[in-house]
Amino acid sequence: MPSESSKEALEQIMKALKDDNVNMIGPYGMGGVGKTTLVKEVGRRAKELQLFPEVLMPTVSRNPNVTDIQDQMADKLRLDIKENSREGRADRLRHRLKEVEKMLIILDDVWKNIDLKEIWIPFGDYHRGCKILLTTCPPGICSSMECQQKVFLRVLSKDEALVLFRINAGYT
């Protein structure tokens, strides 16, 4: 995590993951500021620190496809979903997710509100052990999806951008 903004955001998110009153966290900021890299690191650390035995990270994208999201989650859980209907698929996923006491679900690249019930992502009082982390560009998504914690990632400074460029280019 080369930037100060990323380091601060990582600390805020890790703290929120440990807070029982927070079950949805929304890192947001312009495209390219490192949201995906940040949440991958959060997932890695959360698993390493044994905060969550399961970390799922389906990509949502501009035009969310419920079936694709369900398939990505099922693959991670090693669950074979044969049902064709959204409801049947969601029900099968729900039964499997209820078996997991604690989990972190990272929804990357959310561009508009998504119905978590339709996908069957447990949240709130229904599954207190589930935390949701969603990345987005528009800050309004965090509000409309009812994130209790919003985390802004600012644009990199010139020096931070140069460090990141050198790392990605293979220079140290």
Secondary structure, 3 states (H helix, E strand, C coil): CCCHHHHHHHHHHHHHHCCCCCCEEEEECCCCCCHHHHHHHHHHHHHHCCCCCEEECCEEECCCCHHHHHHHHHHHCCCCCCCCCHHHHHHHHHHHHHCCCCEEEEEEEECCCCCHHHHCCCCHHHCCCEEEEEEECCHHHHHHCCCCEEEECCCCCHHHHHHHHHHHHCCC
